[in-house]
Structure formats: C-alpha cells, structure tokens
Amino acid sequence: MGQRYYDLEERFTMFGVSTLAHFRTYKDPIFSKPIEQVVKSSTIIELTTSRQTTPLPRQTFAIKVFIAKEASETRYWFNFFQRSGDKSQILVELQDEIQQIIMILQKIINTLKNSSENGL
C-alpha cells in the first residue's frame, strides 16, 4: 500500500483487494453486515471506474460524483471499524489511502465542473 500509483484503475483495484484481504480476518459474525458494506463500497470505486467507456461530459461528472460518494462511505466504515476496536496498521493505511482517493476524485470533480462552467 505504501507505493505511489499513477494508474488510477490499478490503484483502485489494489485498494479493493487490500480492503477485502483485511476484512477477511474478522471472525465475529456480528460484523458480517458492516464488512459486506465496506467491501461493497470499496470495490465499487474500481468497478465503476473500470467499466467507464467514453461518456459524455455530464455523464463523466455524474460518474465521478457517484464514485466520490462510495469513497466517502468507505471512509465512514473504516472509521466505524476503528472505533469498534480495530487498531491495526493495515486499517490505518487503508484510511490514508481512501483519504487520498477522495482528494483525487474531488480534484477531478472540480476540474470537470470548472471546465463545464467555462464551456470547455
């Protein structure tokens, strides 16, 4: 997780894989639904990005907003698990990675929004 990624699709894929690997270690069935939610939100980021073909600009904007919403949900679940007692280093790394992903997506959204407003 500590290396820099410039291929977003690969970065998002590795993020989803790392999330799944971490939460597979949970054994308590009380966490099954929250784990399902965090895995779903973390893997849909990559899935939505990789299925994207060449959408129209408005569609691009809507897709990025949707991905950002899923990223924010993933951040919520990571915080939930941390507050529930998960103090592992991997969770700290996943929290850092999702924060970076959210910032990247926010930059993309702002750029798309500004180009749309400027007629580009």
C-alpha positions in Angstrom: 0.0 0.0 0.0 2.9 2.4 0.6 3.9 2.8 -3.0 2.7 5.6 -5.3 0.2 4.8 -8.0 -0.3 6.8 -11.1 -2.7 4.4 -12.9 -6.0 5.1 -11.1 -7.7 1.9 -12.2 -4.9 -0.2 -10.8 -4.7 1.9 -7.7 -8.4 1.5 -7.1 -8.2 -2.3 -7.8 -5.4 -2.7 -5.3 -7.3 -0.7 -2.8 -10.4 -3.0 -3.1 -8.2 -6.1 -2.9 -6.4 -4.8 0.2 -9.7 -3.9 1.8 -11.1 -7.4 1.2 -8.0 -9.1 2.4 -8.0 -7.1 5.7 -11.7 -7.7 6.5 -11.4 -11.5 5.7 -9.5 -11.7 9.0 -12.6 -10.7 11.0 -14.2 -13.8 12.6 -17.0 -12.3 14.8 -20.4 -12.7 12.9 -21.7 -9.5 14.4 -19.5 -7.7 11.9 -20.8 -9.5 8.8 -23.2 -6.8 7.6 -20.7 -3.9 8.2 -18.0 -5.9 6.4 -20.3 -6.5 3.5 -20.9 -2.8 3.3 -17.3 -1.7 3.5 -16.2 -4.3 0.9 -19.1 -3.3 -1.4 -18.3 0.4 -1.2 -14.5 0.0 -1.5 -14.7 -2.4 -4.6 -17.4 -0.4 -6.4 -15.0 2.5 -6.7 -12.8 0.4 -9.0 -15.7 -1.3 -10.7 -17.3 2.0 -11.7 -14.1 3.4 -13.0 -13.1 0.3 -15.0 -16.5 0.0 -16.7 -16.4 3.5 -17.8 -16.1 3.9 -21.6 -16.2 7.3 -23.2 -19.1 9.0 -21.6 -20.5 12.4 -22.4 -19.1 15.2 -20.1 -22.3 15.3 -17.9 -22.2 11.6 -17.5 -18.5 11.8 -16.6 -19.3 14.3 -13.9 -22.2 12.2 -12.6 -20.0 9.1 -12.5 -17.2 10.8 -10.6 -19.7 12.2 -8.1 -21.1 8.7 -7.6 -17.6 7.3 -7.1 -16.8 10.0 -4.6 -20.0 9.1 -2.6 -18.8 5.5 -2.4 -15.4 6.6 -1.3 -16.9 8.7 1.4 -19.0 5.7 2.5 -15.9 3.6 2.6 -14.2 6.2 4.8 -17.2 6.1 7.2 -17.0 2.3 7.5 -13.2 2.4 8.2 -13.9 4.9 11.0 -16.6 2.6 12.3 -14.2 -0.3 12.5 -11.5 1.8 14.1 -13.9 2.9 16.8 -15.1 -0.7 17.2 -11.5 -1.6 18.3 -9.6 -2.3 15.1 -6.2 -0.6 15.7 -4.3 -2.5 13.1 -1.7 -0.8 10.9 -3.4 -2.0 7.7 -6.6 -0.2 8.7 -4.6 3.0 9.2 -3.0 2.5 5.8 -6.5 1.9 4.2 -7.8 5.1 5.9 -4.9 7.0 4.5 -5.5 5.6 1.0 -9.2 6.3 1.0 -8.5 9.9 2.0 -6.0 10.2 -0.9 -8.6 8.7 -3.3 -11.3 11.1 -2.1 -8.9 14.0 -2.7 -8.1 12.8 -6.2 -11.7 12.4 -7.0 -12.5 15.8 -5.6 -9.8 17.3 -7.8 -11.3 15.5 -10.9 -14.8 16.7 -10.0 -13.7 20.3 -9.5 -11.8 20.2 -12.8 -14.8 18.8 -14.7 -17.1 21.3 -13.0 -14.8 24.3 -13.9 -14.4 23.1 -17.5 -18.1 22.8 -17.8 -18.7 26.2 -16.4 -16.1 27.7 -18.7 -17.6 26.0 -21.7 -14.7 23.7 -22.3 
